[in-house]
Amino acid sequence: MIIDVHSHAWEYPAHFNDDFRQQAKAGVEMDLTVCYQDYRRLAPVETRTIVFGGKARLSGL
């Protein structure tokens, strides 16, 4: 069994302010989109996932 205790669920870039998007690039364009349906489809059936909600000041959330 896999227990994933560091999961993210956000829509990029909609959930982040311009400053966060600029810092996240760090010279390389990245796709930070997290699609929960894709995650579940690709994860082994026995995977358990913990997603923590929170306020991320630097991301604008």
HELIX and SHEET records of a PDB file:
HELIX    1   1 ASP A   18  LYS A   25  1                                   8    
HELIX    2   2 TYR A   36  LEU A   42  1                                   7    
HELIX    3   3 ARG A   57  SER A   59  5                                   3    
SHEET    1   A 2 ILE A   3  SER A   7  0                                        
SHEET    2   A 2 ARG A  48  VAL A  51  1                                        
END                                                                             
